[in-house]
Amino acid sequence: MLAAIGADDTATAETARRRAEAALTGWRTALRQQAERAEDPQLKTLLADLAGEVAALGTDLDAIDETELDRLQQRLDQLCGR
């Protein structure tokens, strides 16, 4: 998407944006489904938090809060014994 925007290729950029949006929607849906299935309250909360972060991402790459995603990943790693 970034390369297409940089090359002023709006059609390719739009296609890439739609694909990114679909991928993020699928990721968010999967996280929410897993949160609903989780029996561990901490895991349930963490997965719901991750789904919320993914929902907030949209396709604006500048809006991605890498620090927050890293914090959530650390929580997941700790919870899963990594």
PEUR-V991312 format. One record per pair of residues at least 4 apart in sequence whose C-alpha atoms are under 7 Angstrom apart, sorted by the first residue. I is the first residue (numbers start at 1). J is the second residue. Records with the same first field share a line. If there is no record, write none. Layout:
I->J / J
This chain:
1->5 / 13 / 16 / 17
2->6
3->7
4->8 / 9 / 10 / 12 / 13
5->9 / 10 / 13
9->13
10->14
11->15
12->16
13->17
14->18
15->19
16->20
17->21 / 59
18->22
19->23
20->24 / 59
21->25 / 58 / 59
22->26
23->27
24->28 / 54
25->29
26->30
27->31
28->32 / 51 / 54 / 55
29->33
30->34
31->35 / 47 / 48 / 51
32->36 / 47 / 48 / 51
33->37
34->38
35->44 / 47 / 48
36->44
38->43 / 44
39->44
40->44
41->45
42->46
43->47
44->48
45->49
46->50 / 76
47->51
48->52
49->53
50->54 / 72
51->55
52->56
53->57
57->63 / 64
65->69
66->70
67->71
68->72
69->73
70->74
71->75
72->76
73->77
74->78
75->79
76->80
77->81 / 82
78->82
